[in-house]
Amino acid sequence: MKTIRKDYPKVRSYVKHGKTYYQVDLRGKHHAGQQFKNYTDRTEALRFASEIGDVATKNGTSALATIRDPRVATWTQQCAVYGKTPDDAMTLAVNFWLQEKAKRESPFMAELLNVWVDDKINGVKKLRPKSIQSIRDMSKAFKKDFGTMRIKEVDSAAIENYLKAKNVSSQSKKNIARYLQNFFNWAKFRKYHNENPAEYWVKQIDVKKDTVKFYSVEQVEEIMRLAMRPENRHMTAFFALGIFGGIRPEEIERMTWRENVLMASKEIFISHAISKTKADRQFTMSDTLFQWLDYCRETIPLVPLANLQNYRKKITKLLPFPFIADGYRHTFATFHYAEHKNYEVLRFIMGNSPGIIQRHYKGTISQEEILKFKAVTPRNLASVKTEK
C-alpha cells in the first residue's frame, strides 16, 4: 500500500484485480467505531479523510465512534460546527419527543375546565354565587375555543392569538386573560401543566385610564322619575341605594329592610355576608338617601328577590341616554368627593381602597351641581311633575 495522506486519518492506495482503491484508516487509540472505509475515487477519499480529521482535531477521536456510513459522518460534521456531538443531538431529540408525547397524552382542555369549575364550587375557599357563575361562563367560552386541544398544547402563542382575535376593549381582554391565568395556575398546582402560558399576557395588556363617566343631575332626575312610576316602585330603592348610597348592585340584591337599613339611626349596614370584600361596613345615610328610603317604606321586600337585573334593564331601556357601566357608583363617588374632599370616608362607604376611588370613581363636579344633586328627592321630583 502507498500512503497518500499521513495525517490522521491516513489514506492509502492499493491495487486489487487491476483496480485502484483508496483506504481511509480510522483506527485510533480512543476510536471504537468503524476502522476502515474504502473508496474507488481518490478525491472522495481525501475529502472524507480531511473532514474526519477536522472533527477529530476539534472533538477528539471519541467523537468518531458512531461513524459507520456517510450520513453519520455528515451529522458529526454538522454537530461539530456548534461544538456538539451526535450524542448531544440525540439527547435533544429524545427530550423533544418526550415533550411531544407528554402533550399527546395530557388531558383535553374541555375535561379539565369542567374539573376546574367543580373545584371552585366545592373547594375549601367558598366563592360567591356570582363569582361561580362568572367562572362557569368563562369555562364555557374557553371550551368553545380550546376544548379539543390537549392542555400542554396550549402555549403562550396560542393564548396570544386567542386574545388578539377578541374584538373587545382592553379591560375586557385583560379580564379574559386573568381568568385564563387563574385556570392555568390551578392546572399547574394540580400538575396538569408545567407553566402558566397566560401569565405573561395579563401583564402585557395595558388598560389606559379613561375619563370617569357618571350621570349628570338631569340624568339622575330622569332615572329616579322612572323609578317612581307605580309599575316600577319595587325597584325604587335599588336605584336610590346605588345612586345616593354608592352600594354595589350585587350587594343591594341581598339587602333587606330588617338586616341592612337602620332607619332609626339613619344608617346602612353592609355585613360581611353580602359584602364583596367580605368585610362589614356601616355608614350614615345622606339626607337625600334617607328621604328616598322613607319614600320606599311600604315597599316589601326592599328590592326584588329575583330577576332584579332584568327589571333594571327594562327600566333603563326607557331612558333617552346611554347606560353607564357602574354609573350609579361613579355618580355617587363623584358628588360625594366633590362635597367632602375625603378619600378615606368615601373609601369606607364604598368598600374600596383610596387608590381605586381616585382612579375609577372620582370625576369633577361644581358646587352648584352638588346642591342640585342633593335636591333630587321624591318630594322635589313630585312637585316638579305636579307643576308641569
C-alpha positions as CSV (number, residue, x, y, z in Angstrom):
1,M,0.0,0.0,0.0
2,K,1.1,3.5,-0.7
3,T,0.4,6.2,1.8
4,I,-1.1,9.3,0.2
5,R,-2.1,11.1,3.4
6,K,0.0,11.0,6.6
7,D,-2.1,13.0,9.0
8,Y,-5.0,11.3,10.9
9,P,-6.8,9.6,9.4
10,K,-4.2,8.2,6.9
11,V,-5.2,7.4,3.4
12,R,-3.5,4.6,1.5
13,S,-3.9,3.4,-2.1
14,Y,-3.7,-0.2,-3.2
15,V,-4.4,-2.2,-6.4
16,K,-6.7,-5.3,-6.4
17,H,-7.8,-7.2,-9.5
18,G,-6.4,-4.4,-11.7
19,K,-8.4,-1.7,-10.0
20,T,-7.0,1.1,-7.7
21,Y,-8.7,1.5,-4.3
22,Y,-8.2,4.1,-1.6
23,Q,-8.5,3.1,2.1
24,V,-9.2,5.6,4.9
25,D,-7.6,4.3,8.1
26,L,-9.9,5.4,11.0
27,R,-8.1,3.4,13.7
28,G,-7.0,5.4,16.8
29,K,-6.4,4.9,20.5
30,H,-9.8,6.1,21.6
31,H,-11.7,5.3,18.4
32,A,-14.1,2.3,18.8
33,G,-16.1,2.7,15.7
34,Q,-15.6,1.8,12.1
35,Q,-11.9,1.1,11.4
36,F,-11.6,1.4,7.6
37,K,-13.5,3.0,4.8
38,N,-12.8,2.2,1.2
39,Y,-13.2,4.4,-1.9
40,T,-12.7,4.0,-5.6
41,D,-12.2,7.7,-6.1
42,R,-9.0,9.4,-4.8
43,T,-10.6,12.8,-4.4
44,E,-13.6,11.5,-2.4
45,A,-11.3,9.5,-0.1
46,L,-9.1,12.5,0.6
47,R,-12.2,14.8,1.1
48,F,-13.7,12.4,3.6
49,A,-10.4,12.0,5.5
50,S,-9.9,15.7,5.7
51,E,-13.4,16.2,7.2
52,I,-12.9,13.4,9.7
53,G,-9.5,14.9,10.6
54,D,-11.1,18.3,11.3
55,V,-13.7,16.6,13.6
56,A,-11.1,14.6,15.4
57,T,-9.0,17.8,15.9
58,K,-11.9,19.7,17.4
59,N,-13.6,16.9,19.4
60,G,-11.1,14.0,19.7
61,T,-11.3,10.7,18.1
62,S,-14.0,9.5,20.5
63,A,-16.4,11.7,18.6
64,L,-16.0,9.4,15.6
65,A,-17.2,6.3,17.4
66,T,-20.6,6.4,15.7
67,I,-19.3,6.9,12.2
68,R,-20.4,3.9,10.1
69,D,-21.7,5.5,6.9
70,P,-21.6,8.8,5.1
71,R,-24.8,10.0,6.8
72,V,-23.3,9.7,10.3
73,A,-20.2,11.5,9.1
74,T,-22.3,14.4,7.8
75,W,-24.2,14.6,11.1
76,T,-20.9,14.6,13.0
77,Q,-19.7,17.4,10.9
78,Q,-22.9,19.4,11.3
79,C,-22.8,18.9,15.1
80,A,-19.2,19.9,15.3
81,V,-19.9,23.3,14.0
82,Y,-21.8,24.0,17.2
83,G,-19.3,22.2,19.4
84,K,-21.8,19.2,19.8
85,T,-21.7,15.6,19.0
86,P,-24.4,13.2,17.5
87,D,-25.0,12.0,21.1
88,D,-25.9,15.6,22.1
89,A,-28.2,15.8,19.2
90,M,-29.9,12.5,20.1
91,T,-30.4,13.7,23.7
92,L,-32.0,16.8,22.4
93,A,-34.2,14.9,20.0
94,V,-35.3,12.4,22.7
95,N,-36.2,15.2,25.1
96,F,-38.3,16.8,22.3
97,W,-40.0,13.6,21.6
98,L,-40.8,13.1,25.3
99,Q,-42.3,16.6,25.4
100,E,-44.4,15.8,22.3
101,K,-45.5,12.5,23.9
102,A,-46.5,14.4,27.1
103,K,-48.6,16.8,25.0
104,R,-50.4,14.0,23.2
105,E,-51.1,12.2,26.5
106,S,-52.1,15.3,28.5
107,P,-55.9,15.7,29.3
108,F,-58.2,17.6,27.0
109,M,-58.9,21.2,27.9
110,A,-62.7,20.6,27.9
111,E,-62.3,17.9,30.5
112,L,-60.1,20.0,32.8
113,L,-62.2,23.1,32.5
114,N,-65.1,21.0,34.0
115,V,-62.9,19.8,36.8
116,W,-61.7,23.4,37.4
117,V,-65.3,24.6,37.8
118,D,-66.1,21.7,40.2
119,D,-63.1,22.5,42.3
120,K,-64.1,26.2,42.5
121,I,-67.6,25.2,43.6
122,N,-66.6,22.5,46.1
123,G,-63.2,23.9,47.2
124,V,-62.1,25.0,50.6
125,K,-62.5,28.6,49.7
126,K,-66.2,29.4,49.3
127,L,-66.9,31.7,46.4
128,R,-70.0,33.9,45.9
129,P,-72.7,32.6,43.6
130,K,-71.9,35.5,41.2
131,S,-68.2,34.5,41.1
132,I,-69.1,30.9,40.5
133,Q,-71.4,32.0,37.6
134,S,-68.6,34.1,36.1
135,I,-66.2,31.1,36.2
136,R,-68.9,28.9,34.6
137,D,-69.4,31.4,31.8
138,M,-65.7,31.8,31.1
139,S,-65.2,28.0,31.3
140,K,-67.9,27.6,28.7
141,A,-66.3,30.2,26.4
142,F,-62.8,28.6,26.8
143,K,-64.2,25.1,26.0
144,K,-65.6,26.5,22.7
145,D,-62.1,27.7,21.6
146,F,-59.7,25.4,23.4
147,G,-61.8,22.3,24.2
148,T,-60.4,19.9,21.7
149,M,-56.8,20.9,22.5
150,R,-54.6,19.0,24.9
151,I,-53.7,21.2,27.8
152,K,-50.0,21.0,27.1
153,E,-50.6,22.1,23.5
154,V,-51.9,25.5,24.8
155,D,-48.7,27.6,24.9
156,S,-48.1,31.3,25.0
157,A,-48.5,31.7,21.3
158,A,-52.0,30.1,21.4
159,I,-53.0,32.5,24.2
160,E,-51.7,35.5,22.3
161,N,-53.6,34.5,19.1
162,Y,-56.7,33.9,21.1
163,L,-56.6,37.3,22.8
164,K,-55.7,39.1,19.5
165,A,-58.9,37.6,17.9
166,K,-61.1,39.1,20.7
167,N,-62.8,42.2,19.4
168,V,-63.3,43.7,22.9
169,S,-62.0,46.5,25.0
170,S,-58.5,46.3,26.6
171,Q,-60.2,46.0,30.0
172,S,-62.4,43.1,28.8
173,K,-59.4,41.4,27.2
174,K,-57.4,41.7,30.4
175,N,-60.3,40.2,32.3
176,I,-60.3,37.3,30.0
177,A,-56.6,36.8,30.3
178,R,-56.9,36.9,34.1
179,Y,-59.5,34.0,34.0
180,L,-57.1,32.1,31.8
181,Q,-54.3,32.8,34.2
182,N,-56.5,31.6,37.1
183,F,-57.2,28.4,35.2
184,F,-53.6,27.6,34.4
185,N,-52.5,28.4,37.9
186,W,-54.9,25.8,39.1
187,A,-53.7,23.4,36.4
188,K,-50.1,24.0,37.3
189,F,-50.9,23.3,41.0
190,R,-52.7,20.1,40.0
191,K,-49.7,19.0,37.9
192,Y,-51.6,19.1,34.6
193,H,-49.2,21.7,33.2
194,N,-45.6,22.8,33.9
195,E,-46.2,26.5,33.3
196,N,-48.8,29.3,33.0
197,P,-48.9,30.4,29.3
198,A,-51.4,33.2,30.2
199,E,-49.4,34.9,32.9
200,Y,-47.2,37.0,30.5
201,W,-50.2,38.3,28.6
202,V,-52.0,39.6,31.7
203,K,-49.0,41.8,32.3
204,Q,-48.8,42.9,28.6
205,I,-52.3,44.2,28.2
206,D,-52.3,47.9,29.0
207,V,-55.6,49.4,30.1
208,K,-55.5,53.1,29.7
209,K,-57.3,55.3,32.2
210,D,-60.5,56.7,30.7
211,T,-62.3,59.9,31.9
212,V,-64.6,59.0,34.7
213,K,-68.1,58.7,33.4
214,F,-71.1,59.5,35.7
215,Y,-74.7,60.6,35.3
216,S,-75.5,64.3,35.3
217,V,-78.1,65.7,37.7
218,E,-80.6,65.9,34.9
219,Q,-80.0,62.2,34.0
220,V,-80.3,61.2,37.7
221,E,-83.6,63.0,37.8
222,E,-84.8,61.1,34.7
223,I,-83.7,57.8,36.3
224,M,-85.5,58.4,39.6
225,R,-88.6,59.7,37.8
226,L,-88.8,56.4,36.0
227,A,-88.2,54.5,39.3
228,M,-91.1,56.4,41.0
229,R,-93.6,55.2,38.5
230,P,-96.2,52.9,40.1
231,E,-95.2,50.0,37.9
232,N,-91.6,50.4,39.0
233,R,-92.0,51.1,42.7
234,H,-90.5,47.7,43.5
235,M,-87.2,49.0,42.0
236,T,-87.1,52.5,43.5
237,A,-84.9,51.5,46.5
238,F,-82.5,49.7,44.2
239,F,-81.7,52.9,42.2
240,A,-81.7,55.1,45.4
241,L,-79.2,52.8,47.2
242,G,-76.9,52.8,44.1
243,I,-77.0,56.4,43.2
244,F,-77.3,58.0,46.6
245,G,-75.6,55.3,48.7
246,G,-72.8,54.1,46.3
247,I,-73.6,50.4,47.1
248,R,-72.7,47.7,44.6
249,P,-75.6,46.2,42.7
250,E,-74.7,42.7,43.8
251,E,-74.8,43.9,47.4
252,I,-78.1,45.7,47.0
253,E,-79.6,42.4,45.6
254,R,-79.1,40.8,49.0
255,M,-80.1,43.7,51.3
256,T,-83.3,43.6,53.4
257,W,-85.1,46.2,55.5
258,R,-84.5,44.3,58.7
259,E,-80.8,43.4,58.3
260,N,-79.3,46.4,56.4
261,V,-81.5,49.5,56.6
262,L,-81.4,51.2,60.1
263,M,-84.0,54.0,59.6
264,A,-84.0,54.9,63.3
265,S,-80.3,55.8,63.3
266,K,-80.2,56.8,59.6
267,E,-77.5,54.1,58.9
268,I,-76.8,51.5,56.3
269,F,-75.1,48.2,57.4
270,I,-73.4,46.0,54.8
271,S,-72.4,42.8,56.5
272,H,-69.5,40.6,55.5
273,A,-72.1,38.0,54.4
274,I,-73.2,40.2,51.5
275,S,-70.1,42.5,51.1
276,K,-67.9,41.9,48.0
277,T,-64.8,42.4,50.2
278,K,-66.2,40.2,52.9
279,A,-65.8,42.9,55.5
280,D,-68.5,44.7,57.5
281,R,-69.1,48.4,56.9
282,Q,-71.7,50.7,58.4
283,F,-72.2,54.3,57.4
284,T,-74.6,57.2,57.9
285,M,-77.1,57.8,55.1
286,S,-77.2,61.2,53.4
287,D,-80.3,63.2,53.9
288,T,-81.2,62.5,50.2
289,L,-80.9,58.7,50.6
290,F,-82.9,58.8,53.8
291,Q,-85.7,60.6,52.0
292,W,-85.8,58.0,49.3
293,L,-85.8,55.1,51.7
294,D,-88.5,56.8,53.7
295,Y,-90.5,57.1,50.5
296,C,-90.0,53.3,50.0
297,R,-91.0,52.2,53.5
298,E,-94.1,50.5,52.3
299,T,-92.2,48.5,49.6
300,I,-91.8,44.9,50.8
301,P,-89.3,43.4,50.1
302,L,-86.7,46.2,49.9
303,V,-85.7,45.0,46.4
304,P,-87.0,42.2,44.2
305,L,-85.8,38.7,45.3
306,A,-85.5,37.5,41.8
307,N,-85.0,38.9,38.3
308,L,-83.7,42.2,39.7
309,Q,-81.2,42.8,36.8
310,N,-83.9,42.1,34.3
311,Y,-86.1,44.7,35.9
312,R,-83.2,47.2,35.9
313,K,-82.5,46.7,32.2
314,K,-86.2,47.0,31.4
315,I,-86.3,50.4,33.2
316,T,-83.0,51.8,31.9
317,K,-84.0,50.9,28.3
318,L,-86.6,53.7,28.5
319,L,-84.0,56.3,29.3
320,P,-83.0,58.8,26.4
321,F,-79.3,58.4,27.2
322,P,-76.8,55.5,27.2
323,F,-76.4,53.2,30.2
324,I,-73.1,53.7,32.0
325,A,-71.4,50.6,33.5
326,D,-71.0,51.2,37.2
327,G,-72.6,54.6,36.6
328,Y,-74.6,54.6,39.9
329,R,-71.4,54.2,42.0
330,H,-69.5,56.5,39.7
331,T,-72.1,59.2,40.2
332,F,-72.3,58.8,44.0
333,A,-68.5,58.9,44.4
334,T,-68.1,61.9,42.1
335,F,-70.7,64.0,44.0
336,H,-69.6,62.8,47.5
337,Y,-65.9,63.6,46.9
338,A,-66.7,66.9,45.4
339,E,-68.6,67.9,48.5
340,H,-66.5,66.3,51.3
341,K,-63.0,66.0,49.7
342,N,-62.3,62.9,51.8
343,Y,-61.0,59.8,50.2
344,E,-61.0,57.8,53.4
345,V,-64.7,58.3,54.2
346,L,-65.6,57.7,50.6
347,R,-63.5,54.6,50.5
348,F,-65.2,53.2,53.6
349,I,-68.7,53.8,52.4
350,M,-68.0,52.2,49.0
351,G,-65.7,49.4,50.3
352,N,-62.8,50.3,48.0
353,S,-59.2,51.4,48.5
354,P,-58.4,55.2,48.2
355,G,-56.4,54.4,45.0
356,I,-59.3,52.7,43.3
357,I,-61.6,55.6,44.3
358,Q,-59.2,58.1,42.8
359,R,-58.5,56.1,39.6
360,H,-62.0,54.9,38.7
361,Y,-64.7,56.7,40.7
362,K,-63.8,60.3,41.0
363,G,-64.9,62.8,38.4
364,T,-65.1,66.6,38.6
365,I,-68.2,68.5,39.6
366,S,-69.1,72.0,40.6
367,Q,-70.6,73.1,44.0
368,E,-73.8,74.2,42.2
369,E,-74.2,70.8,40.7
370,I,-73.7,69.2,44.2
371,L,-76.6,71.2,45.6
372,K,-78.8,70.2,42.7
373,F,-77.9,66.5,43.2
374,K,-78.7,66.6,46.9
375,A,-82.1,68.1,45.9
376,V,-83.1,65.1,43.8
377,T,-85.7,63.8,46.3
378,P,-89.1,62.2,45.9
379,R,-90.8,65.4,47.2
380,N,-89.0,67.7,44.7
381,L,-89.5,65.4,41.7
382,A,-93.1,65.0,42.6
383,S,-93.6,68.8,42.9
384,V,-91.9,69.4,39.6
385,K,-94.2,66.9,38.0
386,T,-97.3,68.5,39.6
387,E,-96.2,71.9,38.3
388,K,-95.9,70.6,34.8
